[in-house]
Amino acid sequence: MIRNSLLSIAVALCSEAAFADHFAVDQMPVGAEVTVPPAAKTIVPMGARIKLSSTDNPQTLRIVPIGNGETFASPIKLAIFDTHQDRVKYVRITPGAPFLYSFKGLSTITIQPSLQRTAGDSEGAVRLQIESDKAVTVAR
């Protein structure tokens, strides 16, 4: 009886750890790569340059700036480097209007968010949140 209870608790704890609701890119070493499930949100700090690779076709990313709980999110500028495009695409993303990006087949893009400077913003207070409808591979 006690053994079954302990086993149930261990399984529940492992399940919670394995299915976290967000993945912080700044916690992974440079050069690392990980595939994030569609249920998890990827959190990217400002100025971090990361690669996102699609794992299925079609696949769409939902990108939005978020605050840190003490500071409200502010608009950001996102640079998207896609080998299927002739030039870098720059997008201004506001907190209330998520940006949707659809991969062109199975491919990889590189993104780099930067803060649109406004009074009172601090570099660590605003981050980028990425969600995908399918698993996405993140590399730093």
DSSP file with accessible surface (Angstrom, degrees, kcal/mol):
  #  RESIDUE AA STRUCTURE BP1 BP2  ACC     N-H-->O    O-->H-N    N-H-->O    O-->H-N    TCO  KAPPA ALPHA  PHI   PSI    X-CA   Y-CA   Z-CA
    1    1 A M     >        0   0  181      0, 0.0     4,-1.8     0, 0.0     5,-0.1   0.000 360.0 360.0 360.0 -50.4    0.0    0.0    0.0
    2    2 A I  H  >  +     0   0  132      1,-0.2     4,-2.6     2,-0.2     5,-0.2   0.914 360.0  53.9 -65.1 -40.5    2.7    2.5    1.0
    3    3 A R  H  > S+     0   0  204      1,-0.2     4,-2.4     2,-0.2    -1,-0.2   0.912 108.3  49.1 -60.9 -42.9    4.9    1.4   -1.9
    4    4 A N  H  > S+     0   0  106      2,-0.2     4,-2.3     1,-0.2    -1,-0.2   0.888 110.8  50.8 -64.0 -37.9    2.0    2.1   -4.4
    5    5 A S  H  X S+     0   0   58     -4,-1.8     4,-2.2     2,-0.2    -2,-0.2   0.922 111.4  47.0 -65.7 -44.1    1.4    5.5   -2.9
    6    6 A L  H  X S+     0   0  110     -4,-2.6     4,-2.6     2,-0.2    -2,-0.2   0.904 111.7  51.4 -64.1 -39.8    5.1    6.4   -3.1
    7    7 A L  H  X S+     0   0  104     -4,-2.4     4,-2.5    -5,-0.2     5,-0.2   0.925 109.4  50.3 -63.2 -41.7    5.2    5.2   -6.7
    8    8 A S  H  X S+     0   0   80     -4,-2.3     4,-2.2     2,-0.2    -2,-0.2   0.912 111.5  48.1 -62.9 -41.6    2.1    7.3   -7.6
    9    9 A I  H  X S+     0   0   99     -4,-2.2     4,-2.6     2,-0.2     5,-0.2   0.931 111.4  50.0 -65.7 -43.5    3.7   10.4   -6.0
   10   10 A A  H  X S+     0   0   47     -4,-2.6     4,-2.5     1,-0.2     5,-0.2   0.918 111.3  48.7 -62.0 -42.7    7.0    9.8   -7.9
   11   11 A V  H  X S+     0   0   80     -4,-2.5     4,-2.5     1,-0.2    -1,-0.2   0.923 111.6  49.7 -64.2 -41.7    5.1    9.4  -11.2
   12   12 A A  H  X S+     0   0   47     -4,-2.2     4,-2.1    -5,-0.2    -2,-0.2   0.926 112.0  47.6 -63.2 -44.2    3.1   12.6  -10.6
   13   13 A L  H  X S+     0   0  106     -4,-2.6     4,-2.1     2,-0.2    -2,-0.2   0.921 113.2  47.8 -64.7 -42.6    6.3   14.6   -9.8
   14   14 A C  H  X S+     0   0   88     -4,-2.5     4,-2.4    -5,-0.2    -2,-0.2   0.901 110.7  52.6 -64.8 -38.5    8.1   13.3  -12.9
   15   15 A S  H  X S+     0   0   52     -4,-2.5     4,-1.6    -5,-0.2    -1,-0.2   0.911 109.0  49.3 -64.2 -41.7    5.1   14.1  -15.0
   16   16 A E  H  < S+     0   0  138     -4,-2.1    -1,-0.2     1,-0.2    -2,-0.2   0.918 113.4  46.1 -64.2 -42.2    5.0   17.6  -13.8
   17   17 A A  H >< S+     0   0   80     -4,-2.1     3,-0.7     1,-0.2    -2,-0.2   0.890 113.3  49.3 -68.2 -37.8    8.7   18.2  -14.4
   18   18 A A  H 3< S+     0   0   69     -4,-2.4    -1,-0.2     1,-0.3    -2,-0.2   0.786 114.7  44.3 -73.9 -25.5    8.5   16.6  -17.9
   19   19 A F  T 3< S+     0   0  156     -4,-1.6    -1,-0.3    -5,-0.2    -2,-0.1  -0.366  77.6 166.6-117.6  53.4    5.6   18.6  -19.0
   20   20 A A    <   -     0   0   52     -3,-0.7    -3,-0.1    -2,-0.1     3,-0.0  -0.294  41.2-127.6 -64.0 154.6    6.5   22.1  -17.8
   21   21 A D  S    S+     0   0  107     19,-0.1    20,-2.0     1,-0.1     2,-0.3   0.604  86.6  26.8 -85.2  -9.0    4.3   24.9  -19.2
   22   22 A H  E     -a   41   0A  97     18,-0.3     2,-0.4     2,-0.0    20,-0.2  -0.992  60.5-149.4-149.9 157.7    7.3   27.0  -20.3
   23   23 A F  E     -a   42   0A  53     18,-3.1    20,-3.3    -2,-0.3     2,-0.6  -0.992  16.0-146.2-128.2 121.7   10.9   26.6  -21.4
   24   24 A A  E >   -a   43   0A  20     -2,-0.4     3,-1.4    18,-0.2     4,-0.2  -0.798   2.1-159.6 -93.8 116.6   13.5   29.4  -20.8
   25   25 A V  G >  S+     0   0    0     18,-2.7     3,-2.0    -2,-0.6    -1,-0.2   0.850  88.9  65.6 -62.6 -34.8   16.1   29.7  -23.5
   26   26 A D  G 3  S+     0   0   85     17,-0.4    -1,-0.3     1,-0.3     4,-0.1   0.656  93.2  63.3 -68.0  -8.3   18.5   31.5  -21.2
   27   27 A Q  G <  S+     0   0  161     -3,-1.4    -1,-0.3     2,-0.1    -2,-0.2   0.547  90.1  80.4 -89.8  -8.5   18.8   28.3  -19.1
   28   28 A M  S <  S-     0   0   15     -3,-2.0     3,-0.1    -4,-0.2     2,-0.0  -0.781  86.5-111.3-100.5 144.6   20.3   26.3  -21.9
   29   29 A P    >   -     0   0   94      0, 0.0     3,-2.0     0, 0.0   111,-0.3  -0.346  41.4 -90.0 -70.4 154.7   24.0   26.5  -22.9
   30   30 A V  T 3  S+     0   0  120      1,-0.3     3,-0.1    -4,-0.1    -4,-0.0  -0.404 116.6  28.7 -62.3 134.1   25.2   28.2  -26.1
   31   31 A G  T 3  S+     0   0   65    109,-2.0    -1,-0.3     1,-0.3     2,-0.1   0.263  93.7 125.4  96.3 -11.3   25.3   25.5  -28.8
   32   32 A A    <   -     0   0   28     -3,-2.0   108,-2.2   107,-0.0    -1,-0.3  -0.407  41.6-161.6 -81.0 158.4   22.6   23.4  -27.2
   33   33 A E  E     +E  139   0B 139    106,-0.2     2,-0.3    -2,-0.1   106,-0.2  -0.999  11.5 172.5-140.6 139.0   19.5   22.2  -29.1
   34   34 A V  E     -E  138   0B  54    104,-2.5   104,-3.5    -2,-0.3     2,-0.6  -0.995  29.0-129.4-147.0 146.4   16.2   20.9  -27.7
   35   35 A T  E     -E  137   0B  78     -2,-0.3   102,-0.3   102,-0.3   100,-0.1  -0.892  24.9-154.7 -99.5 123.9   12.8   20.0  -29.1
   36   36 A V  E     -E  136   0B   6    100,-3.3   100,-2.1    -2,-0.6     6,-0.1  -0.833  16.5-121.7-101.3 130.8    9.9   21.7  -27.2
   37   37 A P    >   -     0   0   60      0, 0.0     3,-1.4     0, 0.0    95,-0.2  -0.269  26.7-109.8 -68.2 159.6    6.5   20.1  -27.2
   38   38 A P  T 3  S+     0   0   64      0, 0.0    94,-0.4     0, 0.0    96,-0.1   0.774 114.9  61.5 -64.1 -23.6    3.5   22.1  -28.5
   39   39 A A  T 3  S+     0   0   94     92,-0.1     2,-0.3     2,-0.1    94,-0.0   0.725  93.3  79.9 -74.9 -20.0    2.0   22.5  -25.0
   40   40 A A  S <  S-     0   0    9     -3,-1.4    92,-0.4   -18,-0.1     2,-0.4  -0.637  72.9-138.0 -92.8 147.4    5.1   24.4  -23.7
   41   41 A K  E     -a   22   0A  71    -20,-2.0   -18,-3.1    -2,-0.3     2,-0.5  -0.836  14.6-137.3-100.3 138.8    5.8   28.1  -24.2
   42   42 A T  E     -aB  23 130A   2     88,-3.1    88,-2.9    -2,-0.4     2,-0.5  -0.847  13.6-154.4 -98.5 128.8    9.4   29.1  -25.1
   43   43 A I  E     -aB  24 129A  11    -20,-3.3   -18,-2.7    -2,-0.5   -17,-0.4  -0.913  11.5-172.2-107.4 124.8   10.6   32.2  -23.2
   44   44 A V  E     - B   0 128A   0     84,-3.0    84,-3.1    -2,-0.5     3,-0.1  -0.963  17.5-133.1-120.9 127.5   13.4   34.2  -25.0
   45   45 A P  E >   - B   0 127A  31      0, 0.0     3,-1.6     0, 0.0    82,-0.2  -0.395  39.9 -87.3 -73.9 156.2   15.3   37.1  -23.4
   46   46 A M  T 3  S+     0   0   16     80,-0.7    68,-0.2    77,-0.5     3,-0.1  -0.337 113.2  21.1 -61.1 140.3   15.8   40.3  -25.4
   47   47 A G  T 3  S+     0   0   39     66,-2.8     2,-0.3     1,-0.3    -1,-0.2   0.251  88.6 131.5  86.0 -12.0   18.9   40.3  -27.5
   48   48 A A    <   -     0   0   13     -3,-1.6     2,-0.6    65,-0.0    -1,-0.3  -0.569  48.1-147.8 -76.7 133.1   19.2   36.5  -27.6
   49   49 A R        +     0   0  131     -2,-0.3     2,-0.3    63,-0.2    63,-0.2  -0.905  27.8 169.3-102.7 117.9   19.7   35.1  -31.1
   50   50 A I  E     -F  111   0B   1     61,-2.1    61,-2.7    -2,-0.6     2,-0.4  -0.906  30.1-130.7-129.4 158.3   18.1   31.6  -31.4
   51   51 A K  E     -FG 110 139B 114     88,-2.7    88,-2.5    -2,-0.3     2,-0.5  -0.895  17.0-163.8-107.3 137.5   17.3   29.2  -34.2
   52   52 A L  E     -FG 109 138B   0     57,-2.9    57,-2.7    -2,-0.4     2,-0.4  -0.988   5.7-167.4-121.1 127.0   13.8   27.6  -34.5
   53   53 A S  E     -FG 108 137B  23     84,-2.5    84,-2.4    -2,-0.5    55,-0.2  -0.953  18.7-126.8-118.2 134.5   13.3   24.6  -36.7
   54   54 A S  E     - G   0 136B  14     53,-2.5    82,-0.1    -2,-0.4     3,-0.1  -0.403  15.1-169.1 -74.0 151.4   10.0   23.2  -37.8
   55   55 A T  S    S+     0   0   60     80,-0.6     2,-0.3     1,-0.2    -1,-0.1   0.426  70.6  25.6-117.3  -6.5    9.2   19.5  -37.1
   56   56 A D  S    S-     0   0   78     79,-0.2    -1,-0.2    49,-0.1    78,-0.1  -0.963  85.4 -93.3-152.0 164.2    6.1   19.1  -39.2
   57   57 A N  S    S+     0   0   93     -2,-0.3     2,-0.1     1,-0.2    49,-0.1  -0.993 104.2  29.4-130.7 122.4    4.4   20.7  -42.2
   58   58 A P  S    S+     0   0   90      0, 0.0     2,-0.3     0, 0.0    -1,-0.2   0.600  82.9 162.3 -81.6 158.9    2.4   23.0  -41.9
   59   59 A Q        -     0   0    2     44,-0.4    44,-2.4    -2,-0.1     2,-0.4  -0.991  16.8-166.6-146.6 136.7    3.6   24.6  -38.7
   60   60 A T  E     -C  102   0A  40     -2,-0.3    73,-1.6    42,-0.2     2,-0.4  -0.972   8.3-149.2-129.2 139.2    2.9   28.1  -37.3
   61   61 A L  E     -CD 101 132A   1     40,-3.3    40,-2.3    -2,-0.4     2,-0.5  -0.827   4.6-152.4-102.7 144.4    4.5   30.1  -34.5
   62   62 A R  E     -CD 100 131A  90     69,-3.1    69,-2.4    -2,-0.4     2,-0.4  -0.980  18.9-172.4-115.0 119.8    2.7   32.5  -32.2
   63   63 A I  E     +CD  99 130A   1     36,-3.0    36,-3.1    -2,-0.5    67,-0.2  -0.956  12.5 157.4-121.8 130.5    5.1   35.2  -30.9
   64   64 A V  E     - D   0 129A  10     65,-2.1    65,-2.9    -2,-0.4     2,-0.2  -0.997  38.5-115.9-149.8 143.0    4.2   37.9  -28.3
   65   65 A P  E     - D   0 128A   4      0, 0.0     2,-0.3     0, 0.0    63,-0.2  -0.597  34.5-170.0 -77.3 144.0    6.1   40.1  -25.8
   66   66 A I  E     - D   0 127A  37     61,-2.8    61,-2.5    -2,-0.2     8,-0.2  -0.940  15.8-127.0-131.2 156.5    5.5   39.4  -22.1
   67   67 A G        -     0   0   21     -2,-0.3     5,-0.2    59,-0.2    59,-0.2  -0.327  25.9-113.6 -89.7 179.9    6.4   41.2  -18.9
   68   68 A N        -     0   0   64      3,-0.6     4,-0.1    57,-0.3    58,-0.1   0.274  58.3 -94.6 -99.5  10.2    8.1   39.8  -15.9
   69   69 A G  S    S+     0   0   81      2,-0.8     3,-0.1    56,-0.1    56,-0.0  -0.048 124.1  54.3 102.1 -33.4    5.2   40.1  -13.5
   70   70 A E  S    S+     0   0  177      1,-0.2     2,-0.4    55,-0.1    55,-0.0   0.698 109.3  46.9 -99.6 -28.6    6.3   43.5  -12.1
   71   71 A T  S    S-     0   0   48     54,-0.2    -2,-0.8    51,-0.0    -3,-0.6  -0.935  84.1-123.0-117.6 138.8    6.7   45.3  -15.5
   72   72 A F        -     0   0  191     -2,-0.4    -6,-0.1    -5,-0.2    -4,-0.1  -0.452  37.0 -98.9 -75.7 151.9    4.1   45.3  -18.3
   73   73 A A        -     0   0   27     -8,-0.2    -6,-0.2    -2,-0.1    -1,-0.1  -0.346  39.7-162.8 -67.5 150.1    5.2   44.1  -21.7
   74   74 A S        -     0   0    8     -8,-0.2    19,-0.1     1,-0.1    42,-0.0  -0.860  33.4 -72.5-128.3 166.9    6.2   46.7  -24.2
   75   75 A P        -     0   0   24      0, 0.0    41,-1.6     0, 0.0     2,-0.3  -0.241  50.0-164.2 -60.4 147.3    6.5   46.6  -28.0
   76   76 A I  E     -IH  93 115B   0     17,-2.5    17,-2.8    39,-0.2     2,-0.5  -0.896  18.4-128.6-128.3 162.2    9.5   44.8  -29.4
   77   77 A K  E     -IH  92 114B  86     37,-3.2    37,-2.7    -2,-0.3     2,-0.5  -0.947  24.8-161.6-109.9 128.9   11.3   44.6  -32.8
   78   78 A L  E     -IH  91 113B   0     13,-3.2    13,-2.5    -2,-0.5     2,-0.5  -0.958   6.7-156.1-117.5 124.9   11.9   41.1  -34.1
   79   79 A A  E     -IH  90 112B  10     33,-2.0    33,-1.7    -2,-0.5     2,-0.5  -0.877  11.3-164.2 -97.2 127.6   14.5   40.3  -36.8
   80   80 A I  E     -IH  89 111B   3      9,-2.9     9,-2.4    -2,-0.5     2,-0.7  -0.963   5.0-164.7-117.7 117.4   13.6   37.1  -38.7
   81   81 A F  E     + H   0 110B  53     29,-3.5    29,-2.3    -2,-0.5     2,-0.4  -0.904  16.5 172.4-101.8 111.0   16.4   35.5  -40.8
   82   82 A D  E >   - H   0 109B  12     -2,-0.7     3,-1.9     5,-0.3    27,-0.1  -0.982  32.3-147.4-124.2 126.5   14.8   32.9  -43.2
   83   83 A T  T 3  S+     0   0  126     25,-0.7    -1,-0.1    -2,-0.4    26,-0.1   0.714 100.3  61.7 -65.9 -18.3   16.8   31.2  -45.9
   84   84 A H  T 3  S+     0   0  103     -3,-0.0     2,-0.3     3,-0.0    -1,-0.3   0.504  97.1  73.1 -83.4  -5.0   13.7   31.1  -48.1
   85   85 A Q  S <  S-     0   0   88     -3,-1.9    -3,-0.0     1,-0.1     4,-0.0  -0.822  78.2-134.4-110.0 152.5   13.5   35.0  -48.1
   86   86 A D  S    S+     0   0  169     -2,-0.3     2,-0.3     2,-0.0    -1,-0.1   0.791  86.1  14.1 -73.4 -31.6   15.8   37.4  -50.0
   87   87 A R  S    S-     0   0  209     -5,-0.0    -5,-0.3    -3,-0.0     2,-0.2  -0.897  92.2 -77.5-139.7 172.3   16.3   39.7  -47.0
   88   88 A V        -     0   0   47     -2,-0.3     2,-0.5    -7,-0.1    -7,-0.2  -0.476  43.3-137.9 -70.2 136.7   15.8   39.9  -43.2
   89   89 A K  E     -I   80   0B 104     -9,-2.4    -9,-2.9    -2,-0.2     2,-0.5  -0.869  14.3-160.5-100.1 126.9   12.3   40.6  -42.2
   90   90 A Y  E     -I   79   0B 138     -2,-0.5     2,-0.4   -11,-0.2   -11,-0.2  -0.928  11.5-177.6-108.7 130.5   11.8   43.1  -39.3
   91   91 A V  E     -I   78   0B  21    -13,-2.5   -13,-3.2    -2,-0.5     2,-0.6  -0.983  21.9-143.1-129.9 137.2    8.5   43.0  -37.4
   92   92 A R  E     -I   77   0B 154     -2,-0.4     2,-0.5   -15,-0.2   -15,-0.2  -0.894  23.4-165.7 -97.9 122.6    7.2   45.3  -34.6
   93   93 A I  E     -I   76   0B   2    -17,-2.8   -17,-2.5    -2,-0.6   -29,-0.1  -0.945   3.9-160.7-115.5 128.8    5.2   43.2  -32.2
   94   94 A T  B >   -J   97   0C  45      3,-0.6     3,-1.3    -2,-0.5   -20,-0.1  -0.751  29.1-115.3-104.8 154.1    2.9   44.7  -29.5
   95   95 A P  T 3  S+     0   0   50      0, 0.0    -1,-0.1     0, 0.0   -21,-0.1   0.846 112.7  48.6 -57.6 -36.1    1.7   42.9  -26.4
   96   96 A G  T 3  S+     0   0   75      1,-0.2   -32,-0.0   -32,-0.0    -3,-0.0   0.596 109.8  53.3 -83.1  -9.7   -1.9   42.9  -27.4
   97   97 A A  B <  S-J   94   0C  53     -3,-1.3    -3,-0.6     2,-0.0    -1,-0.2  -0.824  77.0-149.7-131.1  94.4   -1.4   41.6  -30.9
   98   98 A P        -     0   0   49      0, 0.0     2,-0.5     0, 0.0   -34,-0.2  -0.252  15.6-127.8 -60.9 150.1    0.5   38.4  -31.3
   99   99 A F  E     -C   63   0A  37    -36,-3.1   -36,-3.0    -8,-0.0     2,-0.5  -0.855  18.4-151.4-100.1 131.3    2.6   37.9  -34.5
  100  100 A L  E     -C   62   0A 112     -2,-0.5     2,-0.4   -38,-0.2   -38,-0.2  -0.903  11.5-173.0-105.9 131.3    2.0   34.6  -36.4
  101  101 A Y  E     -C   61   0A  12    -40,-2.3   -40,-3.3    -2,-0.5     2,-0.5  -0.989   7.4-158.1-125.7 124.2    4.8   33.1  -38.5
  102  102 A S  E     -C   60   0A  64     -2,-0.4   -42,-0.2   -42,-0.2     2,-0.1  -0.885  19.3-127.2-102.8 129.4    4.2   30.1  -40.7
  103  103 A F        -     0   0   13    -44,-2.4     2,-1.1    -2,-0.5   -44,-0.4  -0.413  15.8-127.2 -68.4 148.7    7.2   28.0  -41.8
  104  104 A K  S    S-     0   0  100     -2,-0.1    -1,-0.1   -46,-0.1   -47,-0.0  -0.798  71.8 -52.3 -96.9  90.5    7.7   27.4  -45.4
  105  105 A G  S    S-     0   0   24     -2,-1.1     2,-0.8   -46,-0.1   -49,-0.1  -0.315 110.6 -23.1  72.9-159.4    8.0   23.6  -45.4
  106  106 A L  S    S+     0   0  120    -51,-0.1     2,-0.3   -49,-0.1   -49,-0.1  -0.772  97.4 130.6 -84.9 110.2   10.4   21.9  -43.1
  107  107 A S        -     0   0   13     -2,-0.8   -53,-2.5     2,-0.0     2,-0.4  -0.905  51.4-116.0-151.3 178.6   12.9   24.7  -42.5
  108  108 A T  E     -F   53   0B  58     -2,-0.3   -25,-0.7   -55,-0.2     2,-0.3  -0.975  22.1-172.5-126.9 137.9   14.9   26.7  -39.9
  109  109 A I  E     -FH  52  82B   2    -57,-2.7   -57,-2.9    -2,-0.4     2,-0.4  -0.894  15.5-141.0-122.2 157.6   14.7   30.4  -39.1
  110  110 A T  E     -FH  51  81B  20    -29,-2.3   -29,-3.5    -2,-0.3     2,-0.3  -0.977  21.6-171.4-116.0 133.6   16.9   32.5  -36.8
  111  111 A I  E     -FH  50  80B   0    -61,-2.7   -61,-2.1    -2,-0.4   -31,-0.2  -0.916  13.1-174.4-124.6 152.9   15.3   35.2  -34.7
  112  112 A Q  E     - H   0  79B  64    -33,-1.7   -33,-2.0    -2,-0.3     2,-0.2  -0.870  12.7-155.9-145.6 110.6   16.6   38.0  -32.6
  113  113 A P  E     - H   0  78B   0      0, 0.0   -66,-2.8     0, 0.0     2,-0.3  -0.597  11.7-176.3 -84.7 146.2   14.3   40.2  -30.5
  114  114 A S  E     - H   0  77B  51    -37,-2.7   -37,-3.2    -2,-0.2     2,-0.3  -0.989  28.5-107.3-139.1 150.7   15.2   43.7  -29.4
  115  115 A L  E     - H   0  76B  15     -2,-0.3     2,-0.7   -39,-0.2   -39,-0.2  -0.550  20.2-132.2 -80.2 133.5   13.4   46.1  -27.2
  116  116 A Q        -     0   0   58    -41,-1.6     2,-0.3    -2,-0.3    -1,-0.1  -0.786  39.9-117.1 -79.0 115.3   11.7   49.2  -28.7
  117  117 A R        +     0   0  166     -2,-0.7     2,-0.3   -43,-0.0    -1,-0.0  -0.427  49.8 154.4 -67.1 122.2   13.0   51.9  -26.3
  118  118 A T    >   -     0   0   73     -2,-0.3     3,-1.7   -43,-0.0   -44,-0.0  -0.944  53.3 -73.2-137.2 162.8   10.4   53.6  -24.3
  119  119 A A  T 3  S+     0   0  105     -2,-0.3     3,-0.1     1,-0.2     0, 0.0  -0.260 114.8  12.6 -60.0 132.3   10.6   55.4  -20.9
  120  120 A G  T 3  S+     0   0   80      1,-0.3    -1,-0.2    -3,-0.0     2,-0.2   0.381  88.9 134.6  88.2  -6.8   11.0   53.0  -18.0
  121  121 A D    <   -     0   0   33     -3,-1.7     2,-0.4    -5,-0.0    -1,-0.3  -0.529  36.0-162.2 -75.7 144.1   11.7   49.8  -19.9
  122  122 A S    >>  -     0   0   63     -2,-0.2     3,-1.3    -3,-0.1     4,-0.9  -0.968  26.1-121.5-125.7 147.9   14.5   47.6  -18.7
  123  123 A E  T 34 S+     0   0   81     -2,-0.4   -77,-0.5     1,-0.3     3,-0.3   0.838 110.4  43.8 -56.7 -38.1   16.2   44.9  -20.8
  124  124 A G  T 34 S+     0   0   57      1,-0.2    -1,-0.3   -79,-0.1    -3,-0.0   0.608 101.3  69.4 -85.6 -10.1   15.4   42.0  -18.4
  125  125 A A  T <4 S+     0   0    0     -3,-1.3     2,-0.4     1,-0.1   -57,-0.3   0.818  94.7  54.5 -81.0 -29.6   11.8   43.0  -17.7
  126  126 A V     <  +     0   0    0     -4,-0.9   -80,-0.7    -3,-0.3     2,-0.3  -0.889  65.5 172.0-110.6 135.1   10.4   42.2  -21.2
  127  127 A R  E     -BD  45  66A  75    -61,-2.5   -61,-2.8    -2,-0.4     2,-0.4  -0.859  32.1-109.8-133.0 169.6   10.8   38.8  -22.9
  128  128 A L  E     -BD  44  65A   0    -84,-3.1   -84,-3.0    -2,-0.3     2,-0.5  -0.854  23.9-156.3-103.9 134.0    9.5   37.1  -25.9
  129  129 A Q  E     -BD  43  64A  30    -65,-2.9   -65,-2.1    -2,-0.4     2,-0.4  -0.957   9.7-169.1-112.5 126.9    7.1   34.2  -25.6
  130  130 A I  E     +BD  42  63A   1    -88,-2.9   -88,-3.1    -2,-0.5     2,-0.3  -0.964   6.4 179.0-119.4 130.6    6.9   31.7  -28.5
  131  131 A E  E     - D   0  62A  53    -69,-2.4   -69,-3.1    -2,-0.4     2,-0.3  -0.944   7.9-162.8-124.5 149.3    4.2   29.0  -28.9
  132  132 A S  E     - D   0  61A  13    -94,-0.4   -71,-0.2   -92,-0.4     4,-0.1  -0.966  26.3-137.8-132.2 150.0    3.9   26.5  -31.7
  133  133 A D  S    S+     0   0   85    -73,-1.6     2,-0.3    -2,-0.3   -72,-0.1   0.624  96.8  29.1 -79.0 -11.6    1.0   24.3  -32.9
  134  134 A K  S    S-     0   0   56    -74,-0.3   -98,-0.1   -97,-0.1   -78,-0.1  -0.878 110.0 -69.8-135.2 168.8    3.5   21.4  -33.3
  135  135 A A        -     0   0   28     -2,-0.3   -80,-0.6   -80,-0.1     2,-0.4  -0.322  53.2-159.5 -59.2 141.6    6.8   20.5  -31.6
  136  136 A V  E     -EG  36  54B   4   -100,-2.1  -100,-3.3   -82,-0.1     2,-0.5  -0.983  13.5-131.6-129.2 141.3    9.6   23.0  -32.4
  137  137 A T  E     -EG  35  53B  16    -84,-2.4   -84,-2.5    -2,-0.4     2,-0.5  -0.810  22.0-162.6 -94.6 127.7   13.3   22.6  -32.1
  138  138 A V  E     -EG  34  52B   0   -104,-3.5  -104,-2.5    -2,-0.5     2,-0.4  -0.936   8.2-177.3-112.7 130.0   15.1   25.5  -30.4
  139  139 A A  E      EG  33  51B  15    -88,-2.5   -88,-2.7    -2,-0.5  -106,-0.2  -0.972 360.0 360.0-127.4 144.2   18.9   26.0  -30.7
  140  140 A R              0   0   89   -108,-2.2  -109,-2.0    -2,-0.4   -90,-0.2  -0.847 360.0 360.0-111.9 360.0   21.0   28.6  -29.1
